[in-house]
Amino acid sequence: MKFSENWLRELVDIHADRAALAHALTMAGLEVEELTPLGEQLAGVVVAEIVGAEKHPEADRLQVCRVNAGQGEPLQIVCGAPNARAGIKVPLATVGAELPGGIKIKAAKLRGVESFGMLCSAKELGIDADASGLLELPADAPVGRPLADYLGLPDASIELKLTPNRPDCLGLVGLAHDVAALFGSHVRVPAQVDAPVTGDFRRGIRLEAGADAPRYLGRIVEGIDARARTPLWMAERLRRSGLRPISAIVDVTNYVMLELGQPLHAFDNGKLEGDIVVRHARKGEALKLLDGSEAKLDPGFLLIADEHKALAVAGVMGGFDSRVTDDTRDIFLESAHFAPAAIMGRARKLGMHTDASHRFERGVDPALPRRALERATELLLAIAGGKAGPVLVAENLADLPRPTPVVLRRTRLKRVLGLEVADAEVARIFSALGMQVESIADGWRITAPTSRFDIEREEDLVEEVARIYGYDRVPTHSPAGALRLATEPEARIPELALREQLAARGYYEAVNLSFLAEDLLARWGFTEHLVPLANPLSADLAVMRPSLLPGLVEALRHNRARQQERVRLFEVARVFAAGDPPVETPSLAIAACGAARGEQWGEAARPLDFYDLKGDLDAIVAWGGEPHRWSVHADGLPAWLHPGRGARIAKDGKTAGYLGALHPQLAKELDLGPDVHVLELALEPLLARRLPKAAPVPRFPSVRRDIAVDLPEEVAWAQVEHCVREALGGLLTELRLFDRYSGKGVETGRKSLAMGLILQDASRTLTDDDADRCVRLAVTALETSCKARLRG
């Protein structure tokens, strides 16, 4: 919300300077995002008229102008502005003036021609960003008058960053109530004046959208002069509020929107046929909008239509074919109330954002349409003439929101704020905010105006008192009562500790958005059980992520495109799957590429491979104290993993995640090399750990026996390890694989594994017979389960 400071001060007395006003607004929850002073240094700048303009004899782009500045003889000024011409009135900085930015005006020679002053653009004066040419003033501007007096300067353009719960402050009158409450003054809002009805021009209105559009007002104004010039005071207020003056009719509707917060729209009445119909769009219906774009509509959109065609997307933008032009003589002026839910997201769905949609989707006061229509009619008749017909009203009163009284208890206010606010001050605050106040035995019964959608419960009233009375006046107290420290369960590894462990292993943590583009997910093969957003910020952020990897790999690709050859990233966050409600699963993802080690002299460089990432996984898994419960398998791989360099990770036989290189086809589509390796794992199984348990140092020595077996190539080490541990039970304290061989001396399709069995009993020393028996049990189990053969 951007507005002129001077305009606000006309609506309410503010006994404070600009800095104090900005501070007070921000402290009241109406954050001042930007404050731009306008016309601060315009002494010596006057209104002047160019009475003659000739081409400069030595420069094609310069003109020698004769300028009447009300000083008697015309001044000679050299000007290079493209719109400099005889007959226009423009600002003139006379000799001795100093413009914003430190530009001092002196008499000078330009290409041999003397110049006594400077004709100025709006940007040079510091009142606008337009530097395309001279600032052209109205034809009736008084020559010689100081420009600051004529334009009502100095001023400031103030932009507020309003939260969605304060749509009432999207109009200056609503904002003025807050300012009045802050500074103990009163709002000077002109009384509503009904425009004189001098004709009986009517058109029927039908409401066919139910509760989505419960109130619609309109009136016909005939004989209007669409070419009438917008008054300077209105044009300047619009400009300082961030809107360009366009035409008298459009400017009036914009002005009333800024003043009251109610969007309006004007149709060319001659282009309408029959009744006005407020309805939902039909499937496949289309409408060409004012900006020339084609809107493809569906039944989720509200439409303003006549008996034969669509006229406007309600609450968003008007149609091109029914627009007001310079040839328009009769207009149909509309003012309506639409339910916020019926407008939310519709503009974004069309790829646009309008001032009207910004207000309607947050909520506009349902009592405003009549007042705004009368105010706009009053201004139009004064500026562009014409005859106004009666106000045409269609409404469903049962569907309109009604204010509900809310009780504020005196004891509750004191308990929440920690201070006692005088009853008179509480009543003053609510009265200044435009609320009805009724004193009751234990506090107040407050009825908020229909513009305050955010007042629903007692806490909302406490907040109003706090922000107007002053957050800085609320005392700071330590909380009373015993505090309980939250303790981490011993059976769970803290997430922070996991992050620190990964960082210690050379990974950088990434934080990505939870939303992704649907086409990116389709590349990965994620097409089912997705959670689409009803109101996406953009098409690239339309679906909740079903996996962390697509976003993390995009971050890796972004880094790689910026000369980062060795990238190691991880992310700990939630993924989402369709359900009622959607299922959220905490997950860990890793993406890495480039060299296995950073550049160094100690060992030869080699690319990262499957086993490097597998080693990191083993280290994290071992942290939980039960690595034997984890296993990797070559079956059941997702489509995005390399079929020969990937693995499924399981805990207790249940799939927990996946590990390996990206599928070559996917890597090619994503413009990545073949060395990108990824891991994704459900977080909860990873963080679960065995409770630490103290054990005495073994009193009896361990015994080691080495065996070598050959077995089919497809038998994984995880299966071998599980088989041996099952066979030997508690006597096997450690199983070490120290050799793998395939080639000469081993049959094709088989491999040789050599392993060390570390045996130990806590109650006695194992004998050779015990050790030999354990070897026989292990070999027998391997022969049975893994088709292994003992090697000599």
HELIX and SHEET records of a PDB file:
HELIX    1   1 GLU A    5  LEU A   11  1                                   7    
HELIX    2   2 ARG A   18  MET A   27  1                                  10    
HELIX    3   3 ALA A  122  LEU A  125  1                                   4    
HELIX    4   4 LEU A  147  LEU A  151  1                                   5    
HELIX    5   5 PRO A  167  LEU A  170  5                                   4    
HELIX    6   6 LEU A  172  PHE A  183  1                                  12    
HELIX    7   7 GLY A  210  ASP A  212  5                                   3    
HELIX    8   8 LEU A  232  ARG A  240  1                                   9    
HELIX    9   9 ALA A  248  LEU A  260  1                                  13    
HELIX   10  10 ASN A  269  LYS A  271  5                                   3    
HELIX   11  11 PRO A  340  ILE A  343  1                                   4    
HELIX   12  12 ARG A  346  LYS A  349  1                                   4    
HELIX   13  13 ASP A  355  PHE A  360  1                                   6    
HELIX   14  14 LEU A  368  ALA A  384  1                                  17    
HELIX   15  15 LEU A  397  ASP A  399  5                                   3    
HELIX   16  16 ARG A  410  LEU A  417  1                                   8    
HELIX   17  17 ASP A  423  ALA A  432  1                                  10    
HELIX   18  18 GLU A  458  TYR A  469  1                                  12    
HELIX   19  19 TYR A  471  ARG A  473  5                                   3    
HELIX   20  20 GLU A  495  ALA A  504  1                                  10    
HELIX   21  21 GLU A  518  TRP A  524  1                                   7    
HELIX   22  22 ALA A  539  LEU A  541  5                                   3    
HELIX   23  23 LEU A  549  ARG A  560  1                                  12    
HELIX   24  24 PHE A  610  TRP A  623  1                                  14    
HELIX   25  25 PRO A  627  ARG A  629  5                                   3    
HELIX   26  26 PRO A  664  GLU A  669  1                                   6    
HELIX   27  27 LEU A  683  LEU A  687  1                                   5    
HELIX   28  28 TRP A  717  LEU A  728  1                                  12    
HELIX   29  29 GLY A  729  LEU A  731  5                                   3    
HELIX   30  30 ASP A  768  CYS A  786  1                                  19    
SHEET    1   A 3 LYS A   2  SER A   4  0                                        
SHEET    2   A 3 ASP A 155  LYS A 161 -1                                        
SHEET    3   A 3 GLU A  31  LEU A  38 -1                                        
SHEET    1   B 5 LEU A  75  CYS A  79  0                                        
SHEET    2   B 5 GLN A  63  ASN A  68 -1                                        
SHEET    3   B 5 VAL A  45  LYS A  55 -1                                        
SHEET    4   B 5 LYS A  89  ALA A  93 -1                                        
SHEET    5   B 5 MET A 118  LEU A 119 -1                                        
SHEET    1   C 2 GLU A  98  LEU A  99  0                                        
SHEET    2   C 2 ILE A 103  LYS A 104 -1                                        
SHEET    1   D 2 ALA A 108  LEU A 110  0                                        
SHEET    2   D 2 VAL A 113  SER A 115 -1                                        
SHEET    1   E 5 ILE A 205  LEU A 207  0                                        
SHEET    2   E 5 ILE A 276  HIS A 280  1                                        
SHEET    3   E 5 LEU A 302  ALA A 305 -1                                        
SHEET    4   E 5 ALA A 310  VAL A 313 -1                                        
SHEET    5   E 5 MET A 317  GLY A 318 -1                                        
SHEET    1   F 4 HIS A 265  ASP A 268  0                                        
SHEET    2   F 4 ILE A 331  HIS A 337 -1                                        
SHEET    3   F 4 ARG A 215  GLU A 222 -1                                        
SHEET    4   F 4 LYS A 387  ALA A 388 -1                                        
SHEET    1   G 4 HIS A 265  ASP A 268  0                                        
SHEET    2   G 4 ILE A 331  HIS A 337 -1                                        
SHEET    3   G 4 ARG A 215  GLU A 222 -1                                        
SHEET    4   G 4 LEU A 392  GLU A 395 -1                                        
SHEET    1   H 2 ALA A 286  LYS A 288  0                                        
SHEET    2   H 2 GLU A 294  LYS A 296 -1                                        
SHEET    1   I 3 VAL A 406  ARG A 409  0                                        
SHEET    2   I 3 GLY A 443  THR A 447 -1                                        
SHEET    3   I 3 GLN A 436  ILE A 440 -1                                        
SHEET    1   J 7 TYR A 508  GLU A 509  0                                        
SHEET    2   J 7 VAL A 567  ALA A 577  1                                        
SHEET    3   J 7 VAL A 583  CYS A 593 -1                                        
SHEET    4   J 7 HIS A 677  ALA A 682 -1                                        
SHEET    5   J 7 LYS A 654  LEU A 662 -1                                        
SHEET    6   J 7 LEU A 641  LYS A 651 -1                                        
SHEET    7   J 7 TRP A 630  HIS A 633 -1                                        
SHEET    1   K 3 PHE A 515  LEU A 516  0                                        
SHEET    2   K 3 VAL A 543  MET A 544 -1                                        
SHEET    3   K 3 VAL A 531  PRO A 532 -1                                        
SHEET    1   L 4 LEU A 732  TYR A 741  0                                        
SHEET    2   L 4 ARG A 750  LEU A 759 -1                                        
SHEET    3   L 4 VAL A 703  PRO A 712 -1                                        
SHEET    4   L 4 ARG A 789  LEU A 790 -1                                        
END                                                                             
